[in-house]
């Protein structure tokens, strides 16, 4: 429910806060978002008994990290898109940015499909079953 808010919120942040177009700031934001997303992936690999399981704080932490990851990555896409639009006056720059974005989505979806559907690395929990005994 909260994830679809991250894309419009990143656009609003880009409107009200001047876009940071320096490469180092993009790299710092990218590194931060990657570290936060690695935490979410590690929690997913540790399921059905991740750290802070069955606690309100753990749920808030994972949801906040997931939302923050999407928010920062969407903002980075916005900043890169603005930079490409400014540097390439013809429309081929934005076309190739979109093509690269779609290729990245494909290259990310293939290993996730293999991990989830073929190798069964992620396990879902049944609501009425106790998995973790503390």
C-alpha positions in Angstrom: 0.0 0.0 0.0 2.8 2.4 0.8 5.2 1.5 -2.1 3.3 3.2 -4.9 3.7 6.5 -3.0 7.5 6.4 -3.4 7.6 7.3 -7.1 5.4 10.4 -6.9 7.1 11.4 -3.6 10.5 11.3 -5.3 9.1 13.6 -8.1 7.9 16.0 -5.4 11.2 15.9 -3.7 12.8 16.7 -7.1 10.5 19.6 -7.6 10.9 21.3 -4.2 14.6 20.4 -3.6 17.0 21.4 -6.3 18.3 18.3 -8.0 21.8 17.3 -7.1 23.5 16.7 -10.5 27.0 16.0 -9.3 28.3 12.5 -9.9 29.6 12.1 -6.4 26.2 12.8 -4.8 24.5 10.4 -7.2 27.1 7.8 -6.2 26.6 8.4 -2.5 22.8 8.1 -2.8 23.2 4.9 -4.9 25.6 3.4 -2.3 23.2 4.2 0.5 20.2 2.8 -1.3 22.1 -0.4 -2.3 23.2 -1.0 1.4 19.6 -0.6 2.6 18.3 -2.9 -0.2 20.9 -5.5 0.8 19.5 -5.5 4.3 16.0 -6.2 2.8 17.4 -9.0 0.7 19.3 -10.5 3.7 16.1 -10.4 5.7 14.3 -12.2 2.9 17.0 -14.9 2.7 16.7 -15.5 6.4 12.9 -16.1 6.2 10.9 -17.5 7.8 12.9 -16.6 10.9 14.7 -13.3 10.2 16.0 -11.0 12.9 13.2 -9.2 14.8 10.6 -11.6 13.5 7.1 -11.2 14.8 7.8 -7.8 16.3 6.3 -4.5 15.5 9.7 -2.8 15.4 11.0 -5.4 12.9 8.0 -5.0 10.6 8.4 -1.2 10.7 12.1 -1.5 10.1 11.7 -3.7 7.0 8.9 -1.7 5.5 10.8 1.6 6.1 13.9 0.2 4.5 11.9 -1.1 1.5 10.1 2.2 1.1 13.4 4.2 1.5 15.1 2.0 -1.1 12.5 2.6 -3.7 12.3 6.4 -2.9 16.0 6.9 -3.3 16.3 4.8 -6.4 13.4 6.6 -8.0 15.0 9.9 -7.1 18.3 8.8 -8.6 16.5 7.9 -11.8 14.9 11.3 -11.8 18.3 13.1 -11.4 19.9 11.0 -14.1 17.0 11.6 -16.4 17.3 15.3 -15.8 21.0 15.2 -16.5 20.6 13.2 -19.7 17.9 15.6 -20.8 20.2 18.6 -20.2 23.3 17.1 -21.8 21.6 15.5 -24.9 19.5 18.1 -26.6 18.0 15.6 -29.1 15.6 13.0 -27.8 17.9 10.0 -28.4 19.5 10.4 -24.9 16.2 9.9 -23.1 15.3 7.0 -25.5 18.6 5.2 -24.6 18.1 5.9 -20.9 14.7 4.3 -21.1 16.1 1.3 -23.0 18.9 0.9 -20.5 16.3 1.1 -17.6 14.2 -1.6 -19.2 17.3 -3.8 -19.8 18.2 -3.4 -16.2 14.8 -4.5 -15.1 15.0 -7.6 -17.3 18.5 -8.5 -16.0 17.2 -8.1 -12.5 14.1 -10.1 -13.1 15.8 -13.2 -14.5 17.9 -14.0 -11.4 15.0 -13.3 -9.1 12.8 -15.6 -11.1 15.4 -18.3 -10.8 15.9 -17.8 -7.1 12.2 -17.8 -6.4 10.7 -20.3 -8.8 13.5 -22.7 -9.7 15.8 -22.8 -6.6 13.1 -22.0 -4.0 15.5 -19.9 -1.9 12.7 -17.7 -0.5 10.1 -19.4 1.8 6.8 -17.9 2.7 5.3 -18.3 6.2 1.9 -19.8 6.9 0.0 -17.5 9.3 -1.1 -20.2 11.8 2.2 -22.1 12.1 5.0 -21.4 14.6 8.4 -21.4 12.8 10.8 -19.7 15.2 11.2 -20.9 18.8 13.1 -18.4 20.9 
